[in-house]
Amino acid sequence: MTVGTLMTADDLLRLPDDGGRYELVRGELRKMSPTGERHGHVAAEIIGSLGPFVKQRRLGRVYASETGFRLSREPDTVRAPDAAFVRAERVVSTTKFFEGAPDVAFEVTSPGDSYSEIEEKTLDWLRAGVRAVVIVDPRTKTARVHRSTGPVAVADAIELEDIIPGWRLPLADLFD
């Protein structure tokens, strides 16, 4: 019987840059496939809307998909959402992964994502203390917000008034 060695977040950080993106899930390395045009466009629209709004009001920081968040230790889990928001009082500048969950994690589904993969990511975020996970599905042109109290479908616009006061992203702007 062969027993595999689990990776740590530090191991992940030291991986040579081979152009790929990876996540660490309970110590197991997972390669993330490149996304298609629609996925990239939707993720860019989220960051393009949220970034200037947050910066102008000094609410915190917005992070792109390259940013890893260490959600747990021993075994380590490091996830990288398509976009993330962290409130100003929690921002820490570091060359390592952000310790803990963002306040909001945005996940844009890809055609190859299974329901169980999306569910697993959502549960990982919620268990780690994220205040909201926003799942955006370009295929169906829908979004839903998951919180510890359960999911809520977005009717017209993504709004997270208790976390990012005043920010609003109409679904029509995401899926033009």
HELIX and SHEET records of a PDB file:
HELIX    1   1 ALA A    9  ARG A   14  1                                   6    
HELIX    2   2 GLU A   37  ARG A   57  1                                  21    
HELIX    3   3 ALA A   88  ARG A   90  5                                   3    
HELIX    4   4 TYR A  115  ARG A  127  1                                  13    
HELIX    5   5 LEU A  171  LEU A  174  1                                   4    
SHEET    1   A 2 ARG A  21  VAL A  25  0                                        
SHEET    2   A 2 GLU A  28  MET A  32 -1                                        
SHEET    1   B 6 GLY A  60  ALA A  64  0                                        
SHEET    2   B 6 ALA A  83  ARG A  87 -1                                        
SHEET    3   B 6 VAL A 104  VAL A 108 -1                                        
SHEET    4   B 6 ALA A 132  ASP A 137  1                                        
SHEET    5   B 6 THR A 142  ARG A 147 -1                                        
SHEET    6   B 6 GLY A 150  ALA A 153 -1                                        
SHEET    1   C 3 THR A  77  ARG A  79  0                                        
SHEET    2   C 3 PHE A  69  SER A  72 -1                                        
SHEET    3   C 3 PHE A  98  GLU A  99  1                                        
SHEET    1   D 2 ALA A 157  GLU A 159  0                                        
SHEET    2   D 2 ARG A 168  PRO A 170 -1                                        
END                                                                             
